[in-house]
Amino acid sequence: METALTALESSTLSRIREAVTAEALEAVRVEVLGRKGQLAAVSRDMGKLTPEERARVGKLLNTVKTSVEAALEARRAEFEAQALALRLDAEWLDMTVPAGGTRPGALHPVSRIQQEIEDLFHSLGFTILDGPEVEDEYHNFDALNIPPDHPARDMQDTFWLEGGLLLRTHTSPVQVRGMERLGPPLRMIAPGRVFRNESVDASHEHTFYQVEGMMIDRDVSVANLIFFMTTLLTAVFKRQVTVRLRPGFFPFVEPGFELDIRCLICAGEGCPVCKHSGWVELLPCGLVNPRVLQASGIDSEQWGGFAFGLGLTRLVMMRYAIDDIRWLQSGDLRFLEQFA
Ligand code: DAH
């Protein structure tokens, strides 16, 4: 019996050393130390022995049990150490490797040109005003001398909201708010988002940007208007531009104009950008209609002014030769990264 026990001990110890998984180790434990295991069987058979034999075998049984338990524990600890080593290996970081390239942010081209225009007008003594994007009919239309039957009021163009409110269709209502709040004399610009209920394509968006401008003083003339517009466009395009005025109709100015610039791409020779006319339509403007001054409580006998509505989105597209308006609001990094 003692020989069998010693043999069991040495075979068990070598099985433990050879076990390569926690499951294999557990199987050895159950088979040898378990309640129905080999050592339990020896212990049961001990009843048949003489007292002296029983004492000797009992002692040996305990030694074997202890040594098997110790070997199991040691092997388990080895497994844990191996697992930890694997994890550390997987998580290993070389803190001395230089970091990957950074991706610097950039201002959106619309913000960029808007800021340039703000800086320029600020230096000319203009105030920068903000107005609400959700407007009322009065500021968006009535106060600007746009009668209820004017096509600009057509449901097609305006996003109407509940309670007679709407998404402003232009930045002109900020003129009205400026006149109401600050009175004459007044020099202001109002950059911002405007909304039109249009179907979207390469040259139309439902959301785009304008910069409204207004100057009210004594004796303001078309000459003043041309001076400020030429200064504006020269600064934006960073070169001398040639402008011309054509008559244009807007209910809030009289006379009203369309200001064109000589095409910067072909210098007036004619090309696809200017549709072979040599001129690009850029900026509607005019002398403020006396009715608009009066609606905001300004005495039109004493004061006069000019106003303009610059299509900021259009200007950005021309300056950077962007051929599809949808890029601007796409959020596409391939587009935006070009401005970094
Ligand atoms: N508000 C006009 C529009 O969005 C643009 C405009 C035209 C503004 C003439 C003006 C102006 O101030 O004088 O179509």
Boltz pocket constraint, residues with backbone or C-beta under 6 A from the ligand:
constraints:
  - pocket:
      binder: B
      contacts: [[A, 169], [A, 170], [A, 171], [A, 172], [A, 212], [A, 213], [A, 250], [A, 252], [A, 253], [A, 257], [A, 284], [A, 285], [A, 286], [A, 307], [A, 308], [A, 309], [A, 310]]
      max_distance: 6.0
